[in-house]
Amino acid sequence: MRYISTRGLAPSLGFSDAVATGLAPDGGLYLPETLPQFTAADLEGFAPLSYPELCFEFMSRFATDIPPETLRALIAKSYTTFSHADIAPVVKLDERTYVLELFHGPTLAFKDFALQLLGNLYGNQCAVRGQTINVLGATSGDTGAAAIHGLLGKPGTAIFIVYPDGRTSPLQERQMACTGASNVHALAITGTFDDAQAALKELFADQEFRTRHRLSAVNSINLARILAQCVYYLWAYLRLPAGVRDEIEFVVPTGNFGNVLAGWLLQKMGVPLRGFRVATNQNDILHRLFTTGDYRVGAVAPSLAPSMDIQVSSNFERFLYYSVGQNPAKVREIMETFKTTGAYTFEGFNRDTFTASRCTDAEIPGIIRQVYQDFGYVADPHTACGFKALAKDRPSIVLATASPAKFPDTIVSAIGIEPKHPSLEVLKARPLVKHLMPADAAALRAYLDAHAV
Ligand SMILES: *Cc1c(COP(=O)(O)O)cnc(C)c1O
């Protein structure tokens, strides 16, 4: 399988190269040249598989440059770090309401599904090519923690995560800075997330520096992340009762459109998922798009569901590529307009598959309380955005993207109970090792020169 750029001006790559490259040199995002199709017979054959086995069956159609037995072993290893036997349990709340729990990985958020696998893919690449790799990323919280736990202690790799000091949640910071692993570098800058990103951008733009350190980015547009996320939709579909699975709406708390894009791609591969609800917080660029067709940059307002606080949905371009009939020239034109004017109006795209909702900070605690009263279920603030206005005319499955234990303050204010998780309690007792530095590229460059592998 080859991978092409949404903007059509970059050479196609094999799976491992597309994963290592991240953003295509023409500024586009990689997608499979063709999407495999899963038949009803395939799905029947998949039903008895364990999560790692199912993941292997799925990924083997895409990672065609990795020997199958190697891929199988990498996948098996990636999900041994999850604490639930089902990996992604489907919980039934009532006849028409289900939850897909995606928070049983090491950092208690859904990003572990992709980043545990990505870490092992990077580790494998180091071993195969006999090279080291330095992974660099900026984070406002969950991505950094999940990326660090994907690479923790892996020979030949080092990971540098830059975050705004004092602006991630204390538990998120502990997940990044209390690992004790010598290949992990938690870099706290005096500045905002945007300052962190600007410094990173400057380093990635320096080809010489980038090549010398074999730098790789960790961000939400990586191809492997999207593909790994398709698997839990397939898994959930197969676990749902026969009468429900073809009718159910997948309700997806999202910001960068990464999570919901994965489900939609799976639908394009022939798996009969009925539809998706794009559930945003008050940073609602996607809600506005799917209700009015208007795609317009807004200012970010920090919210109680911080992992969805985004200005622009970076993965939207992949959806756009298909929406305009796989026409890279059209994608370039639209992205150019969007870049210069900060807005684009879509006309007549198919709204049958998607609905949308937005949830303000004022609403989140009330929803957490209501879900607790109705079902005895504790939803984290991101998941709570999904529980807003569940469909009356069809069953719903809400993707629970984080454990409530990661956001104790909001949960306590909503229901008066402090959620706890053993892995977070352990972290509270560990020493915190972070490196404070100014928010500029020179400081970051000097740090990498001294610590890169
Ligand atoms: C990252 C994240 C999201 C949003 O994911 P997208 O890639 O923007 O769809 C939602 N919830 C949690 C807890 C997250 O960490």
The ligand as a MOL file (V3000), in Angstrom:
LIG
                    3D

  0  0  0     0  0            999 V3000
M  V30 BEGIN CTAB
M  V30 COUNTS 15 15 0 0 0
M  V30 BEGIN ATOM
M  V30 1 C -7.1640 14.6090 22.3300 0
M  V30 2 C -8.4320 14.4130 23.0780 0
M  V30 3 C -9.6760 14.6420 22.4760 0
M  V30 4 C -9.8310 15.1670 21.0600 0
M  V30 5 O -9.2830 14.3230 20.0960 0
M  V30 6 P -9.3000 14.7240 18.5360 0
M  V30 7 O -8.0800 14.1190 17.9510 0
M  V30 8 O -9.2770 16.1900 18.5160 0
M  V30 9 O -10.5060 14.1460 17.9560 0
M  V30 10 C -10.8180 14.3860 23.2180 0
M  V30 11 N -10.7520 13.9630 24.5000 0
M  V30 12 C -9.5740 13.7340 25.1160 0
M  V30 13 C -9.5780 13.2870 26.5210 0
M  V30 14 C -8.3700 13.9320 24.4300 0
M  V30 15 O -7.2070 13.7010 25.0570 0
M  V30 END ATOM
M  V30 BEGIN BOND
M  V30 1 1 1 2
M  V30 2 1 2 3
M  V30 3 2 2 14
M  V30 4 1 3 4
M  V30 5 2 3 10
M  V30 6 1 4 5
M  V30 7 1 5 6
M  V30 8 2 6 7
M  V30 9 1 6 8
M  V30 10 1 6 9
M  V30 11 1 10 11
M  V30 12 2 11 12
M  V30 13 1 12 13
M  V30 14 1 12 14
M  V30 15 1 14 15
M  V30 END BOND
M  V30 END CTAB
M  END
